[in-house]
Amino acid sequence: MNNILIIGNGGRESALGLKFLQSPQVAAVYVAPGNAGMPRLGLVPVDIDVDDFPSLIAFARQHAIALTFVGPEVPLAAGIVDAFQAADQPVFGPTKAAAQLEASKAFAKAFMERHQLPTAASRTIHSLAAGQQTLIEAGVPLVFKADGLAAGKGVIVAKTNTEAEAALAQLYARDPNATVVVEECLTGQEASVLALYHDGTYVTLPLAQDHKRRFDQDAGPNTGGMGAISPAPQFTADEREAARHLVAQTIAGMVSDGLNGSGVLYIGLMFTKKGPKILEYNLRFGDPETQVLLPQIKNDFYQLITDLLADRPTPLELDGKTYVGVVAAHPEYPGGAMNVLPLADVPADWPIGRWLPAGVQEKDGRLFSHGGRVFTVIGSGPDLASAQGNAYGAMAEVQGPLAIRNDIGDKGLD
């Protein structure tokens, strides 16, 4: 029997922990730092920060951890995988070099151009003056992307000159030499395709669709994600195949550039009239996409990962269901004070995995909110309509004072 360590504390890590725990080969799943709701799923939180590499490595040694799986992007960009490898500890995640595909928008754009991958036309700027000149030459609408990590909230879509000027002022207020990628504004439906990879071998997962904006009808600010669906039935077989082809091209490019290793490749796509174009790369599981992707997988997840690390990729076995995840967030999210709110009790008869905790804390045996995105409720069914109804019916029982979007999955039903 094997012990697993997962790095992170959100709904994504709750879903990952559950998936590993379902393996008959896994004895215990530890999550560092985890959250107060995870023990209700059978997971064991560990009070170690994601950036405390020496303590995480020491814990892995002391508890005979067979595999460490890294969830969030910040420790990946900081080199946690390199540190574990140097300590001869088994780890699944990209090296610091490979994580640049997410950590630097400019690096990712240069990678796409070098390997002739379809993406929005862009230019990289380093000053407010260069941005203003780009605005004059290109005109609106434009998309502005801060170069570094931004937790899914570093993209500004400017549809007017006023919005573009405000975006530039905001991006250069703190750093007059900031690196910013300015792109043409693509139109179409967004989706994401993810793959588990090791060097040149990989296993591709079904398409998922995140809902980034805070409010219904894609209004309001970008968030870390207010909900997701998978599979996404609005995309044709040809479109799904085109997405898988972009996975193959990207991984071939990574191998060519020496960005070897293991991890999760996440490609954010815009399905335009000219086919899918790459919006972004992430080098980890998305949140909340993970919550609707992993339940589909019938394989022993621990075995799936270990086989991939041995260059024996196993074909995915899927359950054929559709999943809808709805995120319950603090009403002030993604800004505001976000004072502590009491959470409704989860019904005792709910199947494990329907409720996935994220921003929760415990006081005197009761759970309370702790931050922005508090938990995800998962619905499933034979099709999107039934899965959506299942998710929102369940959410009505536990939403309490929290805020949700009421249109997760609607695009797939149109």
KETI-635969 format. One record per residue: residue in three letters; x, y, z of N, C-alpha, C in turn. Coordinates in steps of 0.001 Angstrom, whole numbers, padded with zeros to 6 digits, always signed. Example, Ala and Ser with C-alpha at 12.3 -4.5 7.8 and 13.67 -1.06 7.14 Angstrom:
// residues 2
ala+013190-005690+007800+012300-004500+007800+013200-003300+007800;ser+012850-002250+007080+013670-001060+007140+012900+000030+007870;
***
This chain:
// residues 414
met+000841-001203+000000+000000+000000+000000+000875+001251+000000;asn+000360+002306-000643+001163+003499-000876+000524+004733-000242;asn+001382+005635+000207+000949+006936+000714+001185+007995-000356;ile+000225+008907-000495+000284+009966-001495+000307+011317-000792;leu+001089+012242-001315+001097+013625-000836+000656+014535-001979;ile-000358+015340-001733-000827+016324-002709-000509+017711-002179;ile+000023+018548-003043+000356+019924-002661-000782+020834-003086;gly-001328+021624-002149-002396+022558-002461-003479+022532-001404;asn-004539+023333-001614-005566+023418-000566-006976+023663-001088;gly-007204+023559-002406-008487+023947-002958-009374+022795-003375;gly-010425+023146-004133-011330+022136-004649-010638+021168-005589;arg-009681+021675-006353-008883+020809-007241-008185+019725-006439;glu-007570+020109-005328-006834+019133-004517-007781+018179-003794;ser-008988+018658-003455-009989+017755-002889-010348+016667-003892;ala-010551+017064-005151-010893+016094-006200-009737+015137-006461;leu-008519+015649-006504-007350+014796-006712-007189+013795-005574;gly-007329+014283-004343-007181+013403-003193-008182+012273-003215;leu-009432+012590-003536-010462+011558-003619-010139+010526-004689;lys-009638+011013-005843-009352+010095-006948-008229+009135-006574;phe-007202+009636-005926-006120+008749-005477-006627+007782-004403;leu-007477+008272-003515-007956+007445-002413-008824+006284-002901;gln-009412+006431-004092-010225+005354-004665-009375+004173-005133;ser-008077+004367-005271-007204+003288-005728-007006+002261-004623;pro-007157+000981-004923-006896-000053-003909-005431-000129-003514;gln-004576+000565-004265-003148+000552-003950-002737+001679-002999;val-003686+002551-002645-003374+003729-001838-003924+003567-000429;ala-003055+003754+000555-003454+003630+001957-003929+004957+002528;ala-003181+006044+002250-003509+007344+002826-003132+008443+001847;val-003927+009523+001875-003647+010696+001058-003515+011905+001982;tyr-002326+012500+001992-002050+013711+002751-002112+014905+001801;val-002597+016037+002310-002706+017238+001484-002094+018402+002247;ala-001088+019045+001645-000385+020145+002303-000605+021463+001544;pro-001215+022484+002168-001691+022457+003552-003105+021895+003720;gly-003825+021668+002618-005186+021153+002724-006140+022197+003267;asn-007348+021767+003599-008318+022658+004226-009159+021864+005214;ala-009946+022590+006020-010651+021968+007145-011777+021048+006722;gly-012205+021116+005456-013258+020219+005003-012752+018872+004529;met-011461+018768+004247-010924+017552+003634-011040+016295+004492;pro-010920+016385+005837-011098+015157+006624-012456+014502+006405;arg-013455+015264+006014-014775+014686+005748-014784+013843+004474;leu-013702+013961+003693-013543+013152+002486-012573+011994+002704;gly-012022+011900+003912-011036+010865+004190-009611+011294+003922;leu-009394+012587+003638-008060+013108+003361-007458+013703+004632;val-006128+013769+004674-005436+014222+005880-004688+015522+005600;pro-005196+016669+006079-004455+017922+005900-003141+017912+006675;val-002143+018581+006104-000822+018687+006731-000460+020167+006763;asp-000139+020677+007926+000085+022115+008097+001484+022514+007625;ile+001691+022431+006312+002948+022875+005700+002579+023705+004471;asp+003157+024892+004350+002863+025765+003220+003415+025182+001919;val+002785+025553+000806+003179+025010-000496+004578+025450-000910;asp+005094+026538-000327+006416+027023-000713+007519+026614+000264;asp+007174+025812+001258+008169+025341+002235+008724+023999+001746;phe+009571+024066+000723+010060+022844+000086+010819+021922+001043;pro+011720+022441+001892+012446+021537+002794+011513+020753+003714;ser+010481+021413+004255+009559+020721+005164+008705+019706+004416;leu+008306+020033+003199+007520+019094+002392+008333+017854+002044;ile+009593+018065+001690+010473+016935+001365+010718+016082+002605;ala+010924+016735+003745+011122+015981+004994+009885+015163+005339;phe+008702+015742+005143+007463+015012+005405+007345+013800+004478;ala+007676+014000+003207+007604+012903+002241+008516+011752+002660;arg+009688+012070+003152+010619+011024+003609+010088+010315+004852;gln+009601+011108+005809+009163+010543+007086+007944+009646+006941;his+007103+009921+005942+005854+009184+005795+005873+008234+004596;ala+007058+007947+004102+007226+006984+003003+006266+007284+001855;ile+006271+008542+001418+005368+008970+000343+005819+008352-000980;ala+004918+007605-001608+005250+006945-002880+005196+007912-004049;leu+004361+008966-003924+004233+009933-005009+003704+011240-004454;thr+004343+012339-004833+003844+013679-004536+003284+014275-005812;phe+002060+014771-005740+001380+015355-006899+001141+016827-006593;val+001651+017721-007450+001586+019154-007192+000374+019753-007891;gly-000482+020433-007120-001687+021032-007671-001509+022434-008217;pro-001147+023433-007400-001161+024830-007836+000090+025260-008595;glu-000052+026399-009283+000999+026876-010171+002159+027568-009459;val+001907+028202-008317+002966+029002-007676+004161+028143-007273;pro+003980+027033-006548+005161+026214-006222+005803+025585-007453;leu+005011+025291-008497+005602+024753-009728+006535+025773-010367;ala+006070+027015-010460+006901+028062-011048+008143+028339-010211;ala+008045+028061-008905+009180+028304-008009+010166+027135-007977;gly+009826+026017-008636+010779+024922-008736+010607+023800-007732;ile+009394+023550-007263+009187+022492-006272+009562+021122-006841;val+009274+020891-008121+009586+019588-008716+011092+019382-008779;asp+011827+020419-009152+013289+020335-009186+013841+019995-007797;ala+013237+020619-006748+013701+020370-005380+013434+018924-004973;phe+012249+018400-005295+011936+017005-004963+012832+016043-005731;gln+013073+016343-006996+013943+015468-007791+015361+015461-007233;ala+015844+016622-006823+017196+016701-006253+017293+015905-004959;ala+016144+015798-004252+016107+015028-003003+015755+013564-003242;asp+015645+013173-004513+015336+011793-004900+013983+011347-004349;gln+013006+012266-004403+011643+011963-003971+010718+011928-005187;pro+009942+010855-005374+009054+010740-006544+008027+011874-006562;val+007911+012527-007707+007028+013691-007807+006438+013755-009206;phe+005199+014226-009304+004534+014395-010593+004206+015869-010777;gly+004840+016464-011770+004650+017881-012065+005790+018358-012936;pro+005626+019515-013589+006656+020026-014484+007821+020656-013736;thr+008973+020609-014364+010127+021323-013823+009900+022831-013913;lys+010761+023572-013255+010669+025036-013301+010797+025538-014735;ala+011653+024884-015528+011834+025299-016923+010549+025113-017714;ala+009898+023956-017568+008657+023696-018300+007519+024573-017802;ala+007506+024873-016509+006439+025687-015931+006434+027112-016469;gln+007513+027515-017148+007524+028846-017773+006415+029009-018808;leu+005950+027888-019381+004856+027976-020342+003613+028576-019715;glu+003474+028432-018404+002386+029108-017694+002855+030382-017015;ala+004053+030337-016438+004522+031445-015613+004854+032693-016415;ser+005127+032542-017711+005468+033696-018546+004662+033651-019837;lys+003754+034615-019990+002957+034685-021219+003846+034941-022427;ala+004905+035724-022247+005815+036017-023359+006568+034752-023778;phe+007012+033963-022806+007688+032696-023101+006761+031767-023875;ala+005498+031696-023431+004534+030815-024091+004259+031268-025524;lys+004138+032569-025733+003890+033084-027078+005055+032772-028015;ala+006268+032935-027514+007440+032623-028327+007476+031135-028660;phe+007085+030289-027703+007014+028842-027928+006015+028527-029036;met+004824+029128-028969+003788+028874-029981+004252+029308-031371;glu+004878+030454-031433+005354+030954-032726+006459+030052-033277;arg+007359+029619-032415+008483+028784-032834+007998+027450-033398;his+006918+026938-032822+006423+025625-033243+005173+025728-034117;gln+004911+026931-034603+003833+027172-035566+002489+026649-035064;leu+002207+026959-033810+000933+026587-033209-000051+027748-033357;pro-001306+027476-033675-002271+028550-033936-002623+029313-032661;thr-002484+030614-032712-002775+031462-031563-003102+032862-032057;ala-003543+033712-031174-003877+035084-031548-002613+035860-031916;ala-002725+036713-032921-001622+037615-033249-001332+038496-032038;ser-000051+038739-031774+000291+039467-030549+001599+040213-030712;arg+001835+041087-029768+003167+041676-029600+003420+041830-028108;thr+004684+041744-027744+005086+041870-026344+005669+043252-026119;ile+005159+043954-025122+005594+045323-024849+006216+045405-023456;his+006982+046492-023247+007695+046647-021981+007562+048055-021406;ser+006626+048844-021930+006447+050199-021408+005060+050699-021749;leu+004630+051715-021009+003335+052346-021266+003317+052983-022648;ala+004416+053598-023039+004483+054253-024351+004322+053239-025484;ala+004964+052066-025313+004832+051025-026333+003391+050526-026409;gly+002728+050450-025263+001336+050032-025247+000436+051040-025933;gln+000687+052310-025705-000114+053351-026352+000096+053356-027859;gln+001326+053095-028290+001604+053019-029720+000902+051808-030340;thr+000893+050690-029612+000196+049491-030089-001292+049761-030238;leu-001852+050498-029305-003276+050838-029367-003579+051670-030606;ile-002697+052608-030928-002883+053450-032121-002812+052598-033393;glu-001846+051699-033425-001621+050909-034640-002631+049771-034822;ala-003001+049109-033731-003846+047925-033847-005326+048226-033668;gly-005628+049186-032806-007028+049478-032529-007680+048418-031657;val-008829+048773-031104-009568+047853-030239-010516+046997-031081;pro-010973+045865-030545-010700+045338-029204-009321+044691-029105;leu-008759+044732-027893-007464+044113-027619-007531+043353-026301;val-006638+042405-026161-006523+041644-024917-005145+041907-024331;phe-005119+042281-023042-003862+042557-022347-003625+041468-021306;lys-002415+040896-021326-002067+039821-020406-000788+040166-019656;ala-000896+040262-018335+000300+040423-017514+001184+039193-017683;asp+002479+039387-017684+003398+038302-018047+003441+037182-017025;gly+003318+037492-015750+003517+036479-014715+002239+035756-014334;leu+002327+035002-013221+001179+034280-012711+000151+035244-012138;ala-001123+034962-012412-002171+035862-011930-003410+035110-011454;ala-003273+033808-011190-004373+032988-010650-005626+033076-011504;gly-005436+033126-012825-006585+033157-013721-007238+034506-013851;lys-006641+035546-013235-007288+036857-013219-006406+037952-013815;gly-005415+037567-014636-004485+038547-015172-004768+038969-016600;val-005979+038678-017090-006337+039006-018469-007370+040130-018468;ile-007116+041161-019287-008062+042279-019420-008480+042378-020882;val-009775+042274-021130-010316+042433-022480-010843+043854-022605;ala-010234+044620-023504-010614+046026-023697-011340+046170-025025;lys-012608+046552-024954-013412+046689-026168-013481+048117-026677;thr-013073+049077-025856-013067+050489-026252-011699+051089-025965;asn-011410+052252-026568-010148+052945-026299-010025+053309-024824;thr-011132+053718-024226-011112+054085-022808-010719+052888-021948;glu-011298+051722-022255-010959+050516-021496-009511+050114-021724;ala-009022+050272-022952-007637+049911-023249-006660+050826-022523;glu-006947+052108-022514-006080+053056-021812-006071+052786-020310;ala-007244+052442-019770-007321+052119-018345-006542+050845-018036;ala-006611+049862-018942-005873+048620-018750-004370+048875-018728;leu-003894+049681-019672-002467+049996-019710-002028+050742-018455;ala-002842+051698-018011-002508+052453-016805-002420+051520-015600;gln-003352+050582-015517-003363+049620-014406-002135+048718-014443;leu-001797+048203-015635-000692+047262-015762+000661+047917-015503;tyr+000769+049210-015804+002063+049878-015635+002121+050786-014408;ala+001090+050752-013563+001084+051599-012370+002169+051186-011384;arg+002374+049884-011240+003345+049415-010246+004746+049273-010812;asp+004824+048879-012076+006135+048626-012679+006168+049256-014068;pro+006894+050362-014245+006930+051038-015555+007640+050223-016636;asn+008317+049138-016244+009017+048292-017213+008387+046899-017329;ala+007134+046763-016917+006475+045455-016901+006381+044869-018307;thr+006492+043535-018375+006295+042822-019634+004815+042475-019766;val+004217+042911-020875+002792+042683-021122+002626+042150-022541;val+001807+041117-022694+001473+040597-024013+000147+041217-024448;val+000146+041818-025641-001059+042425-026196-001494+041585-027395;glu-002741+041114-027365-003221+040199-028389-004450+040740-029102;glu-004656+040236-030324-005940+040455-030974-007016+039741-030156;cys-008238+040241-030222-009340+039673-029464-010061+038636-030326;leu-009918+037370-029959-010558+036302-030705-012011+036142-030261;thr-012847+035637-031151-014243+035391-030804-014578+033925-031053;gly-015494+033421-030246-015911+032028-030339-016161+031492-028949;gln-016308+030193-028831-016485+029564-027525-015150+029062-027002;glu-014951+029272-025703-013740+028788-025053-013947+027375-024505;ala-012875+026628-024471-012851+025321-023828-011407+025013-023477;ser-011213+023941-022758-009851+023535-022405-009693+022044-022634;val-008492+021675-023063-008140+020266-023213-006908+020015-022355;leu-006956+018966-021560-005874+018651-020634-005306+017275-020949;ala-004035+017112-020633-003381+015821-020842-002388+015574-019719;leu-002318+014355-019266-001255+013903-018376-000091+013462-019258;tyr+001118+013919-018957+002233+013600-019846+003481+013207-019066;his+004325+012451-019756+005690+012180-019273+006583+012144-020501;asp+007480+013127-020582+008330+013295-021769+007432+013305-023013;gly+007602+012368-023927+006820+012397-025152+005566+011552-025125;thr+005276+010887-024006+004059+010082-023907+002997+010848-023136;tyr+001729+010576-023443+000671+011362-022802-000662+010649-022910;val-001592+011083-022053-002975+010612-022053-003860+011849-022063;thr-004701+011984-023080-005539+013174-023223-006911+012964-022598;leu-007378+013968-021866-008667+013928-021187-009749+014570-022060;pro-011036+014362-021727-012114+014990-022501-012073+016514-022403;leu-012723+017174-023359-012838+018626-023309-013626+019056-022070;ala-013245+020201-021525-013979+020820-020424-014206+022289-020766;gln-015202+022880-020135-015444+024309-020332-015600+024981-018970;asp-014699+025909-018699-014707+026700-017472-015611+027922-017674;his-016030+028526-016579-016838+029749-016610-016111+030768-015726;lys-015279+031598-016354-014358+032462-015619-015023+033684-014996;arg-015957+034289-015723-016519+035549-015239-017369+035325-013991;arg-017438+036348-013184-018098+036224-011881-019617+036055-012000;phe-020238+036724-012965-021698+036743-012998-022252+036040-014229;asp-023565+035786-014193-024246+035127-015311-023998+035867-016614;gln-024101+035120-017708-023919+035674-019051-022524+036260-019248;asp-021551+035710-018529-020151+036136-018644-019970+037625-018382;ala-020655+038112-017371-020507+039508-016955-019580+039580-015743;gly-019020+040789-015528-018206+041016-014344-016759+040619-014519;pro-015999+040695-013426-014552+040442-013497-014225+038966-013665;asn-013005+038715-014148-012504+037345-014195-012285+036828-012774;thr-012504+035537-012610-012256+034881-011323-011353+033676-011574;gly-011110+032920-010524-010394+031665-010691-011242+030586-011332;gly-012555+030845-011485-013470+029878-012096-014701+029684-011236;met-015882+029911-011810-017143+029808-011075-017886+028505-011358;gly-017320+027656-012202-017963+026389-012507-017423+025828-013800;ala-017722+024571-014064-017211+023921-015276-018112+022759-015657;ile-018007+022372-016938-018702+021190-017434-017704+020321-018192;ser-017987+019030-018239-017220+018097-019069-017979+016783-019159;pro-018016+016186-020354-017584+016731-021632-018443+017943-022023;ala-017997+018641-023070-018715+019810-023575-019376+019429-024897;pro-020680+019157-024902-021326+018557-026070-021469+019480-027274;gln-021253+020770-027079-021424+021700-028204-020295+021633-029221;phe-019213+020934-028884-018084+020836-029791-018159+019527-030585;thr-017898+019634-031883-018038+018487-032781-016875+017521-032628;ala-017026+016349-033227-015947+015357-033213-014695+015919-033877;asp-014871+016679-034961-013721+017285-035638-013035+018305-034741;glu-013813+019078-033993-013225+020068-033093-012487+019391-031941;arg-013043+018312-031441-012356+017582-030372-011048+016977-030874;glu-011073+016472-032101-009860+015905-032676-008809+016992-032910;ala-009249+018174-033334-008318+019292-033521-007657+019676-032193;ala-008425+019634-031109-007860+019936-029795-006810+018896-029407;arg-007117+017619-029651-006140+016556-029338-004869+016717-030177;his-005021+017184-031414-003861+017398-032272-002964+018495-031701;leu-003570+019517-031108-002777+020589-030503-002017+020085-029274;val-002591+019127-028561-001859+018487-027461-000612+017794-028003;ala-000797+017016-029070+000330+016292-029654+001409+017249-030142;gln+001008+018328-030816+001983+019304-031321+002729+019983-030181;thr+001994+020332-029124+002621+021030-027996+003628+020133-027292;ile+003263+018893-027039+004181+017992-026349+005403+017702-027216;ala+005208+017580-028523+006359+017411-029416+007274+018625-029337;gly+006682+019816-029257+007475+021034-029127+008228+021088-027812;met+007592+020655-026735+008258+020629-025430+009462+019695-025454;val+009288+018515-026045+010409+017566-026143+011530+018163-026989;ser+011155+018798-028095+012142+019413-028979+012942+020498-028268;asp+012272+021236-027381+012930+022329-026663+013617+021876-025376;gly+013582+020572-025089+014221+020078-023885+013420+020293-022618;leu+012116+020574-022754+011253+020782-021585+010672+019425-021168;asn+011559+018514-020811+011149+017147-020494+010633+017054-019065;gly+010081+015888-018750+009568+015652-017411+008129+015196-017464;ser+007416+015402-016357+006036+014944-016250+005149+016089-015789;gly+003845+015856-015872+002926+016856-015371+001599+016836-016095;val+000876+017921-015936-000407+018110-016598-000262+019277-017569;leu-000580+019037-018812-000615+020101-019808-002061+020540-019970;tyr-002301+021816-019770-003635+022418-019916-003548+023427-021051;ile-004370+023250-022076-004408+024196-023182-005763+024892-023179;gly-005751+026189-022938-006962+026990-023057-007172+027356-024511;leu-008353+027047-025046-008625+027204-026474-009780+028156-026723;met-009712+028830-027858-010860+029554-028400-011203+028889-029725;phe-012412+028358-029825-012856+027732-031071-013424+028808-031983;thr-012581+029286-032907-012962+030343-033835-013522+029726-035119;lys-013977+030572-036017-014481+030090-037307-013372+029439-038128;lys-012106+029743-037796-010967+029168-038502-010345+028002-037735;gly-011089+027483-036745-010573+026373-035957-010083+026837-034600;pro-009652+025901-033748-009216+026267-032406-007872+026993-032419;lys-007796+028030-031597-006541+028747-031387-006204+028727-029900;ile-004910+028688-029609-004461+028566-028219-004482+029927-027541;leu-005223+030008-026442-005257+031230-025634-004142+031236-024596;glu-003900+030089-023993-002915+030024-022909-002526+028585-022641;tyr-001400+028445-021968-000984+027168-021402-001000+027263-019878;asn-001455+026210-019235-001188+025988-017823-000440+024664-017728;leu+000399+024538-016713+001150+023290-016534+000706+022590-015257;arg-000635+022531-015095-001234+021870-013930-002717+021715-014203;phe-003390+020953-013362-004831+020815-013473-005509+022155-013214;gly-006571+022422-013950-007354+023625-013717-008327+023421-012566;asp-008742+024525-011992-009752+024513-010940-010817+025529-011345;pro-012015+025104-011738-012738+023890-011340-012824+022768-012377;glu-012010+022784-013438-012106+021703-014427-011797+020332-013833;thr-010827+020278-012927-010449+018998-012321-011647+018301-011689;gln-012508+019097-011066-013643+018547-010329-014651+017840-011239;val-014654+018185-012547-015588+017523-013467-014881+016569-014425;leu-013560+016603-014460-012808+015677-015302-012519+014358-014595;leu-012024+014435-013371-011583+013217-012687-012714+012216-012427;pro-013940+012658-012101-014996+011661-011874-015304+010796-013095;gln-014966+011264-014289-015228+010492-015497-014303+009286-015641;ile-013133+009357-014985-012087+008352-015193-012360+007113-014357;lys-012486+005968-015009-012714+004702-014318-011401+004006-013957;asn-010304+004399-014598-009008+003768-014308-008618+003972-012847;asp-007804+003063-012339-007088+003274-011078-006132+004442-011317;phe-006398+005575-010667-005648+006794-010983-004180+006672-010585;tyr-003910+006026-009462-002519+005830-009066-001779+004996-010105;gln-002424+003935-010577-001798+003087-011595-001630+003846-012903;leu-002601+004678-013239-002524+005482-014461-001276+006362-014448;ile-001021+007004-013306+000142+007889-013191+001439+007089-013197;thr+001493+006003-012433+002731+005229-012381+003046+004584-013734;asp+002022+004139-014459+002257+003598-015803+002796+004667-016738;leu+002255+005873-016631+002725+006962-017486+004181+007299-017180;leu+004535+007315-015913+005918+007604-015527+006877+006511-016006;ala+006341+005321-016250+007154+004220-016790+007070+004155-018311;asp+006514+005227-018928+006356+005307-020389+005474+004186-020935;arg+004452+003831-020132+003453+002857-020575+002069+003490-020458;pro+001782+004498-021293+000492+005186-021152-000679+004233-021349;thr-001602+004250-020391-002770+003381-020422-003956+004127-021016;pro-004696+003525-021935-005887+004201-022474-006880+004526-021363;leu-007499+005697-021460-008493+006089-020472-009757+005256-020615;glu-010307+004862-019485-011641+004280-019446-012562+005312-018813;leu-013583+005752-019564-014487+006793-019090-015860+006210-018796;asp-016585+006844-017852-017884+006302-017450-019030+006750-018355;gly-018755+007649-019307-019776+008065-020257-020760+009090-019734;lys-020604+009525-018486-021515+010523-017915-021013+011946-018200;thr-021915+012908-018030-021564+014319-018088-021570+014874-016668;tyr-020623+015755-016394-020494+016339-015053-020560+017858-015118;val-021232+018435-014141-021341+019883-013997-020894+020239-012584;gly-019950+021161-012479-019486+021643-011189-019876+023100-011016;val-020535+023421-009912-020943+024792-009609-020196+025234-008359;val-019494+026353-008458-018696+026874-007351-019538+027813-006503;ala-019521+027604-005204-020127+028529-004243-019029+029442-003718;ala-019201+030740-003919-018171+031713-003560-018720+032728-002569;his-017813+033401-001898-018221+034492-001024-018876+035587-001872;pro-019948+036209-001400-020617+037248-002194-019712+038399-002605;glu-018634+038636-001867-017716+039731-002197-016618+039312-003180;tyr-016526+038024-003477-015482+037513-004379-015695+038073-005778;pro-014619+038492-006519-013198+038328-006202-012545+039506-005489;gly-013331+040427-004946-012764+041535-004182-013531+041689-002885;gly-013268+042763-002182-014021+043016-000965-013415+042376+000263;ala-014105+042582+001389-013568+042159+002683-013652+040651+002889;met-014683+040019+002341-014898+038575+002478-014851+038127+003938;asn-015744+038741+004746-015868+038357+006148-016326+036905+006258;val-016079+036315+007402-016382+034904+007608-017889+034666+007620;leu-018330+033628+006899-019742+033272+006827-019930+031816+007259;pro-021023+031512+007974-021289+030123+008345-021742+029323+007128;leu-021365+028049+007069-021730+027189+005955-022827+026220+006358;ala-023706+025921+005404-024757+024936+005648-024155+023551+005798;asp-024817+022716+006568-024361+021340+006741-024564+020559+005448;val-023607+019709+005126-023730+018833+003965-024611+017649+004353;pro-025664+017344+003581-026546+016218+003925-025764+014918+004101;ala-026127+014179+005126-025403+012958+005455-025536+011887+004373;asp-026614+011952+003591-026829+010916+002579-026208+011252+001223;trp-025479+012359+001131-024832+012704-000139-023692+011735-000430;pro-023531+011319-001689-022377+010482-002034-021085+011286-001904;ile-020038+010633-001481-018758+011317-001344-018301+011804-002717;gly-017840+013028-002769-017416+013614-004032-018412+014598-004610;arg-019627+014638-004076-020600+015636-004555-020228+017021-004044;trp-019666+017079-002848-019258+018346-002213-017751+018323-002050;leu-017067+019306-002670-015611+019362-002640-015173+020679-002010;pro-014615+020635-000807-014285+021858-000077-013042+022561-000614;ala-013014+023877-000459-011860+024690-000866-011560+025713+000232;gly-012204+026877+000169-011941+027934+001150-012797+027771+002388;val-012476+026760+003214-013254+026527+004429-012325+026461+005635;gln-012882+026830+006784-012186+026695+008061-013171+026115+009069;glu-012642+025585+010160-013499+024938+011155-013354+025615+012509;lys-014490+025824+013160-014509+026355+014518-015568+025599+015309;asp-015151+024970+016396-016078+024243+017275-016921+023229+016507;gly-016285+022543+015570-016971+021499+014831-017842+021976+013692;arg-017929+023284+013460-018722+023846+012363-017786+024421+011300;leu-018227+024377+010050-017438+024911+008961-017888+026328+008613;phe-016887+027154+008284-017123+028544+007897-016303+028846+006644;ser-016684+029924+005982-015944+030333+004787-014571+030863+005173;his-013639+030718+004249-012276+031220+004458-011735+031632+003099;gly-012031+032868+002684-011571+033337+001382-012697+033400+000365;gly-012311+033270-000925-013226+033528-002025-014065+032346-002465;arg-013445+031387-003151-014184+030206-003595-014225+029198-002449;val-015416+028840-002023-015574+028106-000770-015708+026605-000995;phe-016564+026183-001918-016664+024764-002254-017294+024620-003630;thr-017183+023414-004184-017806+023072-005464-018804+021951-005232;val-019971+022067-005848-020960+020997-005838-020977+020358-007223;ile-020925+019036-007265-020828+018295-008520-022142+017573-008802;gly-022663+017769-010016-023818+017024-010486-023420+016164-011667;ser-024131+015064-011861-023825+014183-012982-025113+013651-013585;gly-024992+013145-014809-026151+012579-015482-025767+012047-016844;pro-026700+011436-017535-026407+010882-018854-026200+011935-019925;asp-026627+013171-019658-026439+014271-020604-026287+015569-019814;leu-025978+016645-020527-025697+017916-019862-026909+018459-019119;ala-028084+018380-019716-029277+018929-019066-029546+018252-017726;ser-029441+016930-017686-029700+016220-016433-028593+016475-015416;ala-027347+016571-015875-026241+016858-014960-026375+018256-014379;gln-026791+019199-015206-026980+020571-014728-028092+020625-013680;gly-029203+019969-013965-030293+019942-012995-029884+019282-011695;asn-029092+018218-011784-028609+017518-010607-027714+018414-009765;ala-026832+019173-010432-025904+020061-009716-026639+021187-009007;tyr-027554+021849-009701-028245+022985-009088-029258+022539-008032;gly-029844+021351-008218-030721+020826-007182-029965+020571-005893;ala-028747+020026-006019-027916+019784-004842-027427+021098-004231;met-027036+022038-005082-026535+023314-004565-027591+024034-003727;ala-028839+023913-004101-029910+024583-003354-029945+024131-001895;glu-029455+022923-001623-029466+022402-000256-028344+022955+000613;val-027281+023444-000011-026108+023828+000785-025593+025238+000490;gln-026223+025967-000407-025688+027276-000805-025623+028251+000354;gly-026670+028294+001169-026679+029215+002297-026456+030652+001859;pro-025560+031400+002530-025338+032813+002196-024369+033036+001037;leu-023894+031971+000409-022865+032104-000615-023479+032454-001971;ala-022616+032858-002912-023046+033300-004240-022636+032276-005287;ile-023473+032131-006304-023177+031218-007402-023538+031875-008727;arg-023071+031284-009825-023621+031576-011141-024737+030582-011416;asn-025760+031048-012099-026921+030210-012368-026969+029686-013792;asp-025864+029853-014542-025884+029480-015952-024727+028558-016345;ile-024188+027823-015361-023090+026908-015697-023633+025797-016609;gly-023063+025722-017809-023487+024711-018762-024471+025194-019816;asp-024998+026408-019670-026024+026885-020610-025524+026918-022051;lys-024241+027263-022242-023711+027335-023613-023773+025985-024314;gly-023638+024920-023547-023704+023596-024111-025111+023139-024428;leu-026102+023867-023914-027503+023512-024157-028111+024317-025284;asp-027448+025399-025708-027998+026263-026759-028030+025536-028092;
***
